[in-house]
Amino acid sequence: MANTNYMTSVVKILEVPKPKLLNNKTLITEFRALLPQIKTSKVVHLVIWGDLSNKLSSYNKQNDSILI
C-alpha cells in the first residue's frame, strides 16, 4: 500500500473502544479496526481524540462498522 495522506474507508471495530485521559486534559479513545482491501484485509490501530472520542466510546461497540 502506498503512502496515503487522506483516505475514506469503512472499518469494523474489532475490540471495545477504550477511552482514557492523556496529560489529564485530553480524552482519547484507542481501538483496533479491520480495514478491508481488495486482496487482503489489514488490522489497524486507531486513535480518536476530542469530542469525537467521547461520542465514539458512548455509541459504538465491538463489531460495529464506522466510516473514517
CORFENTA-V51088 format. One line per field, one symbol per residue. ss: DSSP state (2 for helix, 1 for strand, 0 for the rest). psi: psi as a letter, one per 40 degrees, with the letter a starting at -180 (. if undefined). A space follows every 50 residues. Layout:
ss->???
psi->???
This chain:
ss->00000000011110000111110001111111111000000111111110 222222222000001110
psi->hihhdhihihihheihhhiihhfedhhihiiiihhhiddiiihihihiia dddddddddiaieihih.
